[in-house]
Amino acid sequence: MNDQPGPWGAAPPPPPPRAPDGWPPNVPGADGSLEEGEAARIAFADRRRDFFRLCLRGAALQFVTFGFYRFWLTTDVRRHLWSHTSLDGDALEYTGRAQELLIGFLVALAILTPVYAVYFLIGVEAERLRAFASVPLFFFLYLFGHFALYRARRYRLSRTVWRGVRFWMDGSGWAYAGRVFLWSLAVGLTAGAAWPWRVASLERYKMRHSLYGDQRGDFVGGGWALFKRVWWIGLILVFAVAAFAIGTVESIQSAMLPGRRAAFGGVGMTLAGLALFALPFVIPVYRAIEWRWWADGARLGETRLTCRLSYGALLGLYVKSALVGGLVVFGLVAAMMAVGAGMVAGLAGALKGSSLENVLSGGAGGAAAYAAIALMVAAYLVVGLAVGVVQRVYLQHDYWSRIATSLTVVGLDGLAAVTQRGDAANALGEGLADGLDVGGL
């Protein structure tokens, strides 16, 4: 096992103890029937306080290293979550290293920097071509982002070990990005109706190229099965967009023609507001539905999953994350404003009778001016890092915990004869995903 912690962090805690014996060998399947073979729930040893301290320490080290520590923090977070997640008493193991993420990020910068440089030069040399250049740049980054996500998934799987056997992936990131492009066209042409089939096709490609040792995965879930579960969410989206469009058009016409009375403006905008307000609550419900659908279709040889995640299980996490994050931001901003007000008052006194040029050149109040600038920069960093801690605790740790403990593995004995295969992938995909800001846990 690779036990390298972050350069300033402690070693990861030991794996959780074995789950208690006596778990029944058969559990109900998706259709209510009993599945043959050994079954076991995925267990998660919830050490939330330790995880919070890990994130808090990581945020502090990110602050003093100007974000450079994030590669070590990501590695420590993954090791914590992996090592506390166990199946049949054996914990997962994450063998990735922060140095790999750092090197992957630097290589990704070497690839992405020329792309942004060319776009910048086009905008400088021909301002009228900037809008045209934005279109191919958007499509390139969209497809390249999905290529990066596929490669990042390959890296994370190849750094995940269970019972001494590595997970890994084959397949092509560009082939996956091509499928994303074609299915995105289909979704656009069908006004979103093809979305469930898009999700099913992409999951099928990912699972069929995912392996545990020499055991290849599969995905048997269909787009129609997902559509039947989420069609009402699509109606909410269509209603929100239509109401917002009608209300906006009516409001503009009323403003341009004062004598014209809007027929639907106020009502349309009100309904649009209600629909848009409901969207943040609908998204976690959709995610829960999608998780249950995915578990029903995922296969690893003869091994399959069942999922007990309730449709509202993730809703509370999103609400708590938003409330706690809002309170943290409000408290920090209020504290920074109070300190800043005192500094501004002192600066105003120092400026009295002095020109701004003299102040900034080191004259009266120069130290206060630079201190105020430093305070604003520090406030921005502190607020961002604090929100990052909240996001990691609620939307990584708690999200992981609820998903993991809702899953049961059926036919576990089918993995007993698996042998090691596959090589560890490089971290280029992780670096690209980080550089494009599309990365995940």
ABEGO torsion letter per residue (X at the ends): XBABBBAABBBBBBBBBBBBBGBBABBBBAAGBBBBEBBBBBBBBBBAAAAAAAAAAAAAAAAAAGGAAAAAAAAAAAAAAAAABBBGGBBBBBABBAAAAAAAAAAAAAAAAAAAAAAAAAAAABAAAAAAAAAAAAAAAAAAAAAAAAAAAAAAAAABBBGGBBBBBBEBAAAAAAAAAAAAAAAAAAGGAAAAAAAAAAAAAAAAABBBEABBBBBABBAAAAAAAAAAAAAAAAAAAAAAAAAAAAAAAAAABAABBBAAAAAAAAAAAAAAAAAAAAAAAAAAAAAAAAAAABBBEABBBBBABBAAAAAAAAAAAAAAAAAAAAAAAAAAAAAAAAAAAAAAAAABGBBAAAAAAGBBGAAAAAAAAAAAAAAAAAAAAAAAAAAAAAAAAAAAAAAAAABBBBGAAAAAABBBBEBBBBAAAAAAAAAAGABBX
